[in-house]
Amino acid sequence: MAVALPIMMVAGAAISAYGAMQQGKAQAEAATYNARISDQQAQMSLDQAGAEAATQRRRAEQQHG
């Protein structure tokens, strides 16, 4: 029984370390995904702003023309 306790402690530590590594990996993947989504949203905002600016230019040209 005296030998089993240290073995169980080592096994528990290994399982805990593995779980922590998996959690870190999942968090990194989530951060990468969120960054990709943010980049896409930023690009969409830039595209929309450009389209709105073009529309405003056309309206201004029509009023002055």
N, CA, C, O and CB atoms as a CASP TS submission, in Angstrom:
PFRMAT TS
TARGET T0000
AUTHOR 0000-0000-0000
METHOD Language model
MODEL 1
PARENT N/A
ATOM      1  N   MET     1       0.832  -1.199   0.000  1.00  0.00           N
ATOM      2  CA  MET     1       0.000   0.000   0.000  1.00  0.00           C
ATOM      3  C   MET     1       0.868   1.252   0.000  1.00  0.00           C
ATOM      4  O   MET     1       0.492   2.266  -0.589  1.00  0.00           O
ATOM      5  CB  MET     1      -0.942   0.004   1.213  1.00  0.00           C
ATOM      6  N   ALA     2       2.025   1.191   0.654  1.00  0.00           N
ATOM      7  CA  ALA     2       2.890   2.366   0.740  1.00  0.00           C
ATOM      8  C   ALA     2       3.434   2.754  -0.628  1.00  0.00           C
ATOM      9  O   ALA     2       3.690   3.932  -0.877  1.00  0.00           O
ATOM     10  CB  ALA     2       4.044   2.107   1.704  1.00  0.00           C
ATOM     11  N   VAL     3       3.613   1.782  -1.518  1.00  0.00           N
ATOM     12  CA  VAL     3       4.122   2.071  -2.850  1.00  0.00           C
ATOM     13  C   VAL     3       3.005   2.619  -3.743  1.00  0.00           C
ATOM     14  O   VAL     3       3.266   3.427  -4.634  1.00  0.00           O
ATOM     15  CB  VAL     3       4.740   0.808  -3.474  1.00  0.00           C
ATOM     16  N   ALA     4       1.795   2.195  -3.516  1.00  0.00           N
ATOM     17  CA  ALA     4       0.678   2.591  -4.358  1.00  0.00           C
ATOM     18  C   ALA     4       0.359   4.079  -4.236  1.00  0.00           C
ATOM     19  O   ALA     4      -0.028   4.717  -5.216  1.00  0.00           O
ATOM     20  CB  ALA     4      -0.542   1.776  -4.008  1.00  0.00           C
ATOM     21  N   LEU     5       0.518   4.623  -3.051  1.00  0.00           N
ATOM     22  CA  LEU     5       0.177   6.030  -2.842  1.00  0.00           C
ATOM     23  C   LEU     5       1.045   6.963  -3.695  1.00  0.00           C
ATOM     24  O   LEU     5       0.490   7.829  -4.372  1.00  0.00           O
ATOM     25  CB  LEU     5       0.329   6.389  -1.365  1.00  0.00           C
ATOM     26  N   PRO     6       2.358   6.834  -3.696  1.00  0.00           N
ATOM     27  CA  PRO     6       3.157   7.718  -4.563  1.00  0.00           C
ATOM     28  C   PRO     6       2.850   7.521  -6.053  1.00  0.00           C
ATOM     29  O   PRO     6       2.860   8.480  -6.825  1.00  0.00           O
ATOM     30  CB  PRO     6       4.645   7.478  -4.317  1.00  0.00           C
ATOM     31  N   ILE     7       2.581   6.285  -6.445  1.00  0.00           N
ATOM     32  CA  ILE     7       2.240   6.025  -7.846  1.00  0.00           C
ATOM     33  C   ILE     7       0.928   6.727  -8.206  1.00  0.00           C
ATOM     34  O   ILE     7       0.810   7.313  -9.282  1.00  0.00           O
ATOM     35  CB  ILE     7       2.129   4.498  -8.108  1.00  0.00           C
ATOM     36  N   MET     8      -0.040   6.669  -7.318  1.00  0.00           N
ATOM     37  CA  MET     8      -1.316   7.331  -7.558  1.00  0.00           C
ATOM     38  C   MET     8      -1.147   8.847  -7.593  1.00  0.00           C
ATOM     39  O   MET     8      -1.817   9.531  -8.366  1.00  0.00           O
ATOM     40  CB  MET     8      -2.332   6.937  -6.484  1.00  0.00           C
ATOM     41  N   MET     9      -0.257   9.368  -6.760  1.00  0.00           N
ATOM     42  CA  MET     9      -0.006  10.808  -6.745  1.00  0.00           C
ATOM     43  C   MET     9       0.634  11.254  -8.066  1.00  0.00           C
ATOM     44  O   MET     9       0.266  12.288  -8.624  1.00  0.00           O
ATOM     45  CB  MET     9       0.903  11.186  -5.551  1.00  0.00           C
ATOM     46  N   VAL    10       1.583  10.473  -8.552  1.00  0.00           N
ATOM     47  CA  VAL    10       2.238  10.793  -9.819  1.00  0.00           C
ATOM     48  C   VAL    10       1.232  10.702 -10.967  1.00  0.00           C
ATOM     49  O   VAL    10       1.211  11.559 -11.851  1.00  0.00           O
ATOM     50  CB  VAL    10       3.434   9.844 -10.070  1.00  0.00           C
ATOM     51  N   ALA    11       0.413   9.673 -10.948  1.00  0.00           N
ATOM     52  CA  ALA    11      -0.596   9.514 -11.994  1.00  0.00           C
ATOM     53  C   ALA    11      -1.586  10.682 -11.955  1.00  0.00           C
ATOM     54  O   ALA    11      -1.973  11.208 -12.998  1.00  0.00           O
ATOM     55  CB  ALA    11      -1.342   8.165 -11.831  1.00  0.00           C
ATOM     56  N   GLY    12      -1.985  11.075 -10.769  1.00  0.00           N
ATOM     57  CA  GLY    12      -2.911  12.211 -10.633  1.00  0.00           C
ATOM     58  C   GLY    12      -2.290  13.495 -11.149  1.00  0.00           C
ATOM     59  O   GLY    12      -2.961  14.293 -11.804  1.00  0.00           O
ATOM     60  N   ALA    13      -1.019  13.696 -10.860  1.00  0.00           N
ATOM     61  CA  ALA    13      -0.333  14.890 -11.335  1.00  0.00           C
ATOM     62  C   ALA    13      -0.225  14.876 -12.861  1.00  0.00           C
ATOM     63  O   ALA    13      -0.389  15.909 -13.511  1.00  0.00           O
ATOM     64  CB  ALA    13       1.063  14.995 -10.699  1.00  0.00           C
ATOM     65  N   ALA    14       0.048  13.711 -13.421  1.00  0.00           N
ATOM     66  CA  ALA    14       0.159  13.596 -14.875  1.00  0.00           C
ATOM     67  C   ALA    14      -1.186  13.886 -15.546  1.00  0.00           C
ATOM     68  O   ALA    14      -1.242  14.580 -16.561  1.00  0.00           O
ATOM     69  CB  ALA    14       0.657  12.191 -15.267  1.00  0.00           C
ATOM     70  N   ILE    15      -2.254  13.358 -14.978  1.00  0.00           N
ATOM     71  CA  ILE    15      -3.591  13.600 -15.526  1.00  0.00           C
ATOM     72  C   ILE    15      -3.941  15.079 -15.422  1.00  0.00           C
ATOM     73  O   ILE    15      -4.509  15.657 -16.348  1.00  0.00           O
ATOM     74  CB  ILE    15      -4.648  12.746 -14.789  1.00  0.00           C
ATOM     75  N   SER    16      -3.599  15.683 -14.297  1.00  0.00           N
ATOM     76  CA  SER    16      -3.859  17.106 -14.102  1.00  0.00           C
ATOM     77  C   SER    16      -3.070  17.943 -15.104  1.00  0.00           C
ATOM     78  O   SER    16      -3.603  18.896 -15.673  1.00  0.00           O
ATOM     79  CB  SER    16      -3.506  17.523 -12.668  1.00  0.00           C
ATOM     80  N   ALA    17      -1.814  17.598 -15.321  1.00  0.00           N
ATOM     81  CA  ALA    17      -0.979  18.332 -16.275  1.00  0.00           C
ATOM     82  C   ALA    17      -1.530  18.183 -17.690  1.00  0.00           C
ATOM     83  O   ALA    17      -1.566  19.154 -18.445  1.00  0.00           O
ATOM     84  CB  ALA    17       0.481  17.835 -16.215  1.00  0.00           C
ATOM     85  N   TYR    18      -1.953  16.995 -18.049  1.00  0.00           N
ATOM     86  CA  TYR    18      -2.533  16.771 -19.373  1.00  0.00           C
ATOM     87  C   TYR    18      -3.792  17.618 -19.553  1.00  0.00           C
ATOM     88  O   TYR    18      -3.994  18.234 -20.600  1.00  0.00           O
ATOM     89  CB  TYR    18      -2.859  15.275 -19.577  1.00  0.00           C
ATOM     90  N   GLY    19      -4.627  17.642 -18.529  1.00  0.00           N
ATOM     91  CA  GLY    19      -5.849  18.448 -18.588  1.00  0.00           C
ATOM     92  C   GLY    19      -5.532  19.922 -18.749  1.00  0.00           C
ATOM     93  O   GLY    19      -6.203  20.626 -19.504  1.00  0.00           O
ATOM     94  N   ALA    20      -4.520  20.392 -18.048  1.00  0.00           N
ATOM     95  CA  ALA    20      -4.124  21.791 -18.158  1.00  0.00           C
ATOM     96  C   ALA    20      -3.603  22.091 -19.564  1.00  0.00           C
ATOM     97  O   ALA    20      -3.884  23.154 -20.116  1.00  0.00           O
ATOM     98  CB  ALA    20      -3.054  22.134 -17.104  1.00  0.00           C
ATOM     99  N   MET    21      -2.852  21.168 -20.138  1.00  0.00           N
ATOM    100  CA  MET    21      -2.347  21.364 -21.499  1.00  0.00           C
ATOM    101  C   MET    21      -3.498  21.419 -22.497  1.00  0.00           C
ATOM    102  O   MET    21      -3.501  22.257 -23.398  1.00  0.00           O
ATOM    103  CB  MET    21      -1.366  20.240 -21.880  1.00  0.00           C
ATOM    104  N   GLN    22      -4.461  20.539 -22.342  1.00  0.00           N
ATOM    105  CA  GLN    22      -5.614  20.519 -23.246  1.00  0.00           C
ATOM    106  C   GLN    22      -6.417  21.815 -23.117  1.00  0.00           C
ATOM    107  O   GLN    22      -6.885  22.370 -24.111  1.00  0.00           O
ATOM    108  CB  GLN    22      -6.516  19.297 -22.951  1.00  0.00           C
ATOM    109  N   GLN    23      -6.566  22.281 -21.892  1.00  0.00           N
ATOM    110  CA  GLN    23      -7.302  23.527 -21.669  1.00  0.00           C
ATOM    111  C   GLN    23      -6.566  24.695 -22.320  1.00  0.00           C
ATOM    112  O   GLN    23      -7.190  25.557 -22.938  1.00  0.00           O
ATOM    113  CB  GLN    23      -7.493  23.786 -20.155  1.00  0.00           C
ATOM    114  N   GLY    24      -5.252  24.723 -22.184  1.00  0.00           N
ATOM    115  CA  GLY    24      -4.459  25.771 -22.822  1.00  0.00           C
ATOM    116  C   GLY    24      -4.575  25.724 -24.327  1.00  0.00           C
ATOM    117  O   GLY    24      -4.667  26.762 -24.982  1.00  0.00           O
ATOM    118  N   LYS    25      -4.570  24.523 -24.881  1.00  0.00           N
ATOM    119  CA  LYS    25      -4.708  24.363 -26.326  1.00  0.00           C
ATOM    120  C   LYS    25      -6.072  24.867 -26.793  1.00  0.00           C
ATOM    121  O   LYS    25      -6.170  25.551 -27.811  1.00  0.00           O
ATOM    122  CB  LYS    25      -4.518  22.888 -26.726  1.00  0.00           C
ATOM    123  N   ALA    26      -7.114  24.530 -26.053  1.00  0.00           N
ATOM    124  CA  ALA    26      -8.465  24.972 -26.408  1.00  0.00           C
ATOM    125  C   ALA    26      -8.570  26.493 -26.331  1.00  0.00           C
ATOM    126  O   ALA    26      -9.202  27.118 -27.183  1.00  0.00           O
ATOM    127  CB  ALA    26      -9.511  24.317 -25.479  1.00  0.00           C
ATOM    128  N   GLN    27      -7.954  27.087 -25.314  1.00  0.00           N
ATOM    129  CA  GLN    27      -7.993  28.543 -25.191  1.00  0.00           C
ATOM    130  C   GLN    27      -7.240  29.209 -26.346  1.00  0.00           C
ATOM    131  O   GLN    27      -7.683  30.231 -26.869  1.00  0.00           O
ATOM    132  CB  GLN    27      -7.396  28.982 -23.843  1.00  0.00           C
ATOM    133  N   ALA    28      -6.124  28.640 -26.733  1.00  0.00           N
ATOM    134  CA  ALA    28      -5.356  29.195 -27.856  1.00  0.00           C
ATOM    135  C   ALA    28      -6.159  29.107 -29.148  1.00  0.00           C
ATOM    136  O   ALA    28      -6.161  30.048 -29.942  1.00  0.00           O
ATOM    137  CB  ALA    28      -4.012  28.454 -28.016  1.00  0.00           C
ATOM    138  N   GLU    29      -6.839  27.990 -29.363  1.00  0.00           N
ATOM    139  CA  GLU    29      -7.659  27.836 -30.565  1.00  0.00           C
ATOM    140  C   GLU    29      -8.814  28.832 -30.563  1.00  0.00           C
ATOM    141  O   GLU    29      -9.149  29.402 -31.601  1.00  0.00           O
ATOM    142  CB  GLU    29      -8.198  26.400 -30.670  1.00  0.00           C
ATOM    143  N   ALA    30      -9.419  29.040 -29.398  1.00  0.00           N
ATOM    144  CA  ALA    30     -10.516  30.002 -29.295  1.00  0.00           C
ATOM    145  C   ALA    30     -10.014  31.416 -29.567  1.00  0.00           C
ATOM    146  O   ALA    30     -10.690  32.196 -30.237  1.00  0.00           O
ATOM    147  CB  ALA    30     -11.173  29.927 -27.904  1.00  0.00           C
ATOM    148  N   ALA    31      -8.839  31.747 -29.055  1.00  0.00           N
ATOM    149  CA  ALA    31      -8.275  33.075 -29.285  1.00  0.00           C
ATOM    150  C   ALA    31      -7.969  33.282 -30.762  1.00  0.00           C
ATOM    151  O   ALA    31      -8.209  34.364 -31.298  1.00  0.00           O
ATOM    152  CB  ALA    31      -7.004  33.273 -28.448  1.00  0.00           C
ATOM    153  N   THR    32      -7.447  32.266 -31.420  1.00  0.00           N
ATOM    154  CA  THR    32      -7.160  32.359 -32.846  1.00  0.00           C
ATOM    155  C   THR    32      -8.452  32.553 -33.641  1.00  0.00           C
ATOM    156  O   THR    32      -8.508  33.375 -34.555  1.00  0.00           O
ATOM    157  CB  THR    32      -6.417  31.102 -33.329  1.00  0.00           C
ATOM    158  N   TYR    33      -9.469  31.803 -33.292  1.00  0.00           N
ATOM    159  CA  TYR    33     -10.768  31.931 -33.959  1.00  0.00           C
ATOM    160  C   TYR    33     -11.330  33.339 -33.765  1.00  0.00           C
ATOM    161  O   TYR    33     -11.786  33.970 -34.719  1.00  0.00           O
ATOM    162  CB  TYR    33     -11.763  30.877 -33.420  1.00  0.00           C
ATOM    163  N   ASN    34     -11.295  33.828 -32.517  1.00  0.00           N
ATOM    164  CA  ASN    34     -11.828  35.156 -32.231  1.00  0.00           C
ATOM    165  C   ASN    34     -11.056  36.240 -32.984  1.00  0.00           C
ATOM    166  O   ASN    34     -11.646  37.216 -33.448  1.00  0.00           O
ATOM    167  CB  ASN    34     -11.785  35.429 -30.728  1.00  0.00           C
ATOM    168  N   ALA    35      -9.753  36.070 -33.102  1.00  0.00           N
ATOM    169  CA  ALA    35      -8.939  37.037 -33.845  1.00  0.00           C
ATOM    170  C   ALA    35      -9.321  37.030 -35.318  1.00  0.00           C
ATOM    171  O   ALA    35      -9.402  38.085 -35.947  1.00  0.00           O
ATOM    172  CB  ALA    35      -7.436  36.726 -33.683  1.00  0.00           C
ATOM    173  N   ARG    36      -9.554  35.858 -35.864  1.00  0.00           N
ATOM    174  CA  ARG    36      -9.946  35.748 -37.266  1.00  0.00           C
ATOM    175  C   ARG    36     -11.303  36.431 -37.495  1.00  0.00           C
ATOM    176  O   ARG    36     -11.484  37.142 -38.483  1.00  0.00           O
ATOM    177  CB  ARG    36     -10.008  34.259 -37.694  1.00  0.00           C
ATOM    178  N   ILE    37     -12.243  36.213 -36.586  1.00  0.00           N
ATOM    179  CA  ILE    37     -13.563  36.836 -36.692  1.00  0.00           C
ATOM    180  C   ILE    37     -13.430  38.358 -36.599  1.00  0.00           C
ATOM    181  O   ILE    37     -14.075  39.086 -37.353  1.00  0.00           O
ATOM    182  CB  ILE    37     -14.514  36.303 -35.583  1.00  0.00           C
ATOM    183  N   SER    38     -12.601  38.834 -35.682  1.00  0.00           N
ATOM    184  CA  SER    38     -12.401  40.279 -35.535  1.00  0.00           C
ATOM    185  C   SER    38     -11.809  40.882 -36.805  1.00  0.00           C
ATOM    186  O   SER    38     -12.208  41.968 -37.226  1.00  0.00           O
ATOM    187  CB  SER    38     -11.486  40.576 -34.338  1.00  0.00           C
ATOM    188  N   ASP    39     -10.865  40.184 -37.407  1.00  0.00           N
ATOM    189  CA  ASP    39     -10.275  40.662 -38.661  1.00  0.00           C
ATOM    190  C   ASP    39     -11.331  40.747 -39.760  1.00  0.00           C
ATOM    191  O   ASP    39     -11.365  41.708 -40.528  1.00  0.00           O
ATOM    192  CB  ASP    39      -9.126  39.739 -39.102  1.00  0.00           C
ATOM    193  N   GLN    40     -12.184  39.738 -39.826  1.00  0.00           N
ATOM    194  CA  GLN    40     -13.236  39.744 -40.847  1.00  0.00           C
ATOM    195  C   GLN    40     -14.219  40.889 -40.617  1.00  0.00           C
ATOM    196  O   GLN    40     -14.646  41.550 -41.564  1.00  0.00           O
ATOM    197  CB  GLN    40     -13.984  38.403 -40.854  1.00  0.00           C
ATOM    198  N   GLN    41     -14.574  41.118 -39.355  1.00  0.00           N
ATOM    199  CA  GLN    41     -15.501  42.201 -39.043  1.00  0.00           C
ATOM    200  C   GLN    41     -14.877  43.559 -39.365  1.00  0.00           C
ATOM    201  O   GLN    41     -15.559  44.457 -39.860  1.00  0.00           O
ATOM    202  CB  GLN    41     -15.915  42.141 -37.563  1.00  0.00           C
ATOM    203  N   ALA    42     -13.593  43.708 -39.086  1.00  0.00           N
ATOM    204  CA  ALA    42     -12.913  44.962 -39.400  1.00  0.00           C
ATOM    205  C   ALA    42     -12.907  45.202 -40.904  1.00  0.00           C
ATOM    206  O   ALA    42     -13.151  46.320 -41.358  1.00  0.00           O
ATOM    207  CB  ALA    42     -11.474  44.949 -38.856  1.00  0.00           C
ATOM    208  N   GLN    43     -12.631  44.165 -41.670  1.00  0.00           N
ATOM    209  CA  GLN    43     -12.621  44.309 -43.129  1.00  0.00           C
ATOM    210  C   GLN    43     -14.008  44.663 -43.653  1.00  0.00           C
ATOM    211  O   GLN    43     -14.147  45.487 -44.557  1.00  0.00           O
ATOM    212  CB  GLN    43     -12.122  43.017 -43.793  1.00  0.00           C
ATOM    213  N   MET    44     -15.027  44.040 -43.082  1.00  0.00           N
ATOM    214  CA  MET    44     -16.393  44.349 -43.504  1.00  0.00           C
ATOM    215  C   MET    44     -16.737  45.801 -43.191  1.00  0.00           C
ATOM    216  O   MET    44     -17.410  46.463 -43.981  1.00  0.00           O
ATOM    217  CB  MET    44     -17.397  43.406 -42.820  1.00  0.00           C
ATOM    218  N   SER    45     -16.282  46.298 -42.048  1.00  0.00           N
ATOM    219  CA  SER    45     -16.533  47.691 -41.689  1.00  0.00           C
ATOM    220  C   SER    45     -15.836  48.638 -42.657  1.00  0.00           C
ATOM    221  O   SER    45     -16.408  49.647 -43.069  1.00  0.00           O
ATOM    222  CB  SER    45     -16.070  47.966 -40.258  1.00  0.00           C
ATOM    223  N   LEU    46     -14.598  48.308 -43.017  1.00  0.00           N
ATOM    224  CA  LEU    46     -13.875  49.132 -43.985  1.00  0.00           C
ATOM    225  C   LEU    46     -14.577  49.131 -45.341  1.00  0.00           C
ATOM    226  O   LEU    46     -14.710  50.175 -45.980  1.00  0.00           O
ATOM    227  CB  LEU    46     -12.433  48.633 -44.139  1.00  0.00           C
ATOM    228  N   ASP    47     -15.018  47.973 -45.767  1.00  0.00           N
ATOM    229  CA  ASP    47     -15.724  47.860 -47.043  1.00  0.00           C
ATOM    230  C   ASP    47     -17.014  48.680 -47.025  1.00  0.00           C
ATOM    231  O   ASP    47     -17.336  49.382 -47.984  1.00  0.00           O
ATOM    232  CB  ASP    47     -16.036  46.387 -47.357  1.00  0.00           C
ATOM    233  N   GLN    48     -17.738  48.576 -45.921  1.00  0.00           N
ATOM    234  CA  GLN    48     -18.996  49.307 -45.802  1.00  0.00           C
ATOM    235  C   GLN    48     -18.743  50.814 -45.783  1.00  0.00           C
ATOM    236  O   GLN    48     -19.477  51.572 -46.418  1.00  0.00           O
ATOM    237  CB  GLN    48     -19.751  48.876 -44.532  1.00  0.00           C
ATOM    238  N   ALA    49     -17.725  51.245 -45.070  1.00  0.00           N
ATOM    239  CA  ALA    49     -17.403  52.668 -45.019  1.00  0.00           C
ATOM    240  C   ALA    49     -17.011  53.179 -46.406  1.00  0.00           C
ATOM    241  O   ALA    49     -17.393  54.282 -46.798  1.00  0.00           O
ATOM    242  CB  ALA    49     -16.267  52.928 -44.011  1.00  0.00           C
ATOM    243  N   GLY    50     -16.255  52.380 -47.137  1.00  0.00           N
ATOM    244  CA  GLY    50     -15.877  52.773 -48.493  1.00  0.00           C
ATOM    245  C   GLY    50     -17.083  52.899 -49.404  1.00  0.00           C
ATOM    246  O   GLY    50     -17.168  53.826 -50.209  1.00  0.00           O
ATOM    247  N   ALA    51     -18.012  51.970 -49.276  1.00  0.00           N
ATOM    248  CA  ALA    51     -19.228  52.014 -50.096  1.00  0.00           C
ATOM    249  C   ALA    51     -20.070  53.237 -49.735  1.00  0.00           C
ATOM    250  O   ALA    51     -20.609  53.900 -50.621  1.00  0.00           O
ATOM    251  CB  ALA    51     -20.056  50.721 -49.911  1.00  0.00           C
ATOM    252  N   GLU    52     -20.183  53.535 -48.456  1.00  0.00           N
ATOM    253  CA  GLU    52     -20.955  54.701 -48.030  1.00  0.00           C
ATOM    254  C   GLU    52     -20.300  56.000 -48.504  1.00  0.00           C
ATOM    255  O   GLU    52     -20.991  56.939 -48.899  1.00  0.00           O
ATOM    256  CB  GLU    52     -21.101  54.711 -46.502  1.00  0.00           C
ATOM    257  N   ALA    53     -18.972  56.049 -48.464  1.00  0.00           N
ATOM    258  CA  ALA    53     -18.263  57.239 -48.945  1.00  0.00           C
ATOM    259  C   ALA    53     -18.486  57.427 -50.437  1.00  0.00           C
ATOM    260  O   ALA    53     -18.684  58.551 -50.900  1.00  0.00           O
ATOM    261  CB  ALA    53     -16.759  57.136 -48.644  1.00  0.00           C
ATOM    262  N   ALA    54     -18.454  56.345 -51.185  1.00  0.00           N
ATOM    263  CA  ALA    54     -18.692  56.428 -52.634  1.00  0.00           C
ATOM    264  C   ALA    54     -20.106  56.922 -52.911  1.00  0.00           C
ATOM    265  O   ALA    54     -20.317  57.731 -53.815  1.00  0.00           O
ATOM    266  CB  ALA    54     -18.466  55.054 -53.307  1.00  0.00           C
ATOM    267  N   THR    55     -21.065  56.443 -52.145  1.00  0.00           N
ATOM    268  CA  THR    55     -22.458  56.883 -52.309  1.00  0.00           C
ATOM    269  C   THR    55     -22.579  58.370 -52.016  1.00  0.00           C
ATOM    270  O   THR    55     -23.249  59.097 -52.748  1.00  0.00           O
ATOM    271  CB  THR    55     -23.401  56.079 -51.384  1.00  0.00           C
ATOM    272  N   GLN    56     -21.933  58.825 -50.948  1.00  0.00           N
ATOM    273  CA  GLN    56     -21.978  60.249 -50.606  1.00  0.00           C
ATOM    274  C   GLN    56     -21.332  61.105 -51.701  1.00  0.00           C
ATOM    275  O   GLN    56     -21.829  62.183 -52.025  1.00  0.00           O
ATOM    276  CB  GLN    56     -21.274  60.495 -49.261  1.00  0.00           C
ATOM    277  N   ARG    57     -20.221  60.619 -52.269  1.00  0.00           N
ATOM    278  CA  ARG    57     -19.564  61.361 -53.354  1.00  0.00           C
ATOM    279  C   ARG    57     -20.489  61.486 -54.561  1.00  0.00           C
ATOM    280  O   ARG    57     -20.610  62.556 -55.158  1.00  0.00           O
ATOM    281  CB  ARG    57     -18.247  60.669 -53.766  1.00  0.00           C
ATOM    282  N   ARG    58     -21.137  60.383 -54.910  1.00  0.00           N
ATOM    283  CA  ARG    58     -22.056  60.417 -56.055  1.00  0.00           C
ATOM    284  C   ARG    58     -23.202  61.410 -55.803  1.00  0.00           C
ATOM    285  O   ARG    58     -23.575  62.173 -56.694  1.00  0.00           O
ATOM    286  CB  ARG    58     -22.627  59.000 -56.332  1.00  0.00           C
ATOM    287  N   ARG    59     -23.744  61.392 -54.608  1.00  0.00           N
ATOM    288  CA  ARG    59     -24.835  62.319 -54.285  1.00  0.00           C
ATOM    289  C   ARG    59     -24.362  63.777 -54.366  1.00  0.00           C
ATOM    290  O   ARG    59     -25.066  64.640 -54.888  1.00  0.00           O
ATOM    291  CB  ARG    59     -25.394  62.019 -52.875  1.00  0.00           C
ATOM    292  N   ALA    60     -23.177  64.030 -53.848  1.00  0.00           N
ATOM    293  CA  ALA    60     -22.634  65.395 -53.868  1.00  0.00           C
ATOM    294  C   ALA    60     -22.384  65.830 -55.313  1.00  0.00           C
ATOM    295  O   ALA    60     -22.654  66.980 -55.661  1.00  0.00           O
ATOM    296  CB  ALA    60     -21.317  65.482 -53.037  1.00  0.00           C
ATOM    297  N   GLU    61     -21.881  64.948 -56.146  1.00  0.00           N
ATOM    298  CA  GLU    61     -21.632  65.284 -57.551  1.00  0.00           C
ATOM    299  C   GLU    61     -22.931  65.556 -58.293  1.00  0.00           C
ATOM    300  O   GLU    61     -22.997  66.441 -59.146  1.00  0.00           O
ATOM    301  CB  GLU    61     -20.867  64.157 -58.242  1.00  0.00           C
ATOM    302  N   GLN    62     -23.965  64.787 -57.960  1.00  0.00           N
ATOM    303  CA  GLN    62     -25.264  64.990 -58.606  1.00  0.00           C
ATOM    304  C   GLN    62     -25.863  66.347 -58.204  1.00  0.00           C
ATOM    305  O   GLN    62     -26.467  67.036 -59.026  1.00  0.00           O
ATOM    306  CB  GLN    62     -26.237  63.841 -58.234  1.00  0.00           C
ATOM    307  N   GLN    63     -25.688  66.714 -56.941  1.00  0.00           N
ATOM    308  CA  GLN    63     -26.237  67.985 -56.485  1.00  0.00           C
ATOM    309  C   GLN    63     -25.490  69.156 -57.075  1.00  0.00           C
ATOM    310  O   GLN    63     -26.092  70.189 -57.369  1.00  0.00           O
ATOM    311  CB  GLN    63     -26.206  68.065 -54.978  1.00  0.00           C
ATOM    312  N   HIS    64     -24.178  69.017 -57.256  1.00  0.00           N
ATOM    313  CA  HIS    64     -23.382  70.106 -57.807  1.00  0.00           C
ATOM    314  C   HIS    64     -23.361  70.091 -59.335  1.00  0.00           C
ATOM    315  O   HIS    64     -23.041  71.094 -59.973  1.00  0.00           O
ATOM    316  CB  HIS    64     -21.965  70.031 -57.274  1.00  0.00           C
ATOM    317  N   GLY    65     -23.698  68.972 -59.892  1.00  0.00           N
ATOM    318  CA  GLY    65     -23.612  68.838 -61.348  1.00  0.00           C
ATOM    319  C   GLY    65     -24.871  69.255 -61.986  1.00  0.00           C
ATOM    320  O   GLY    65     -24.987  69.211 -63.210  1.00  0.00           O
TER
END
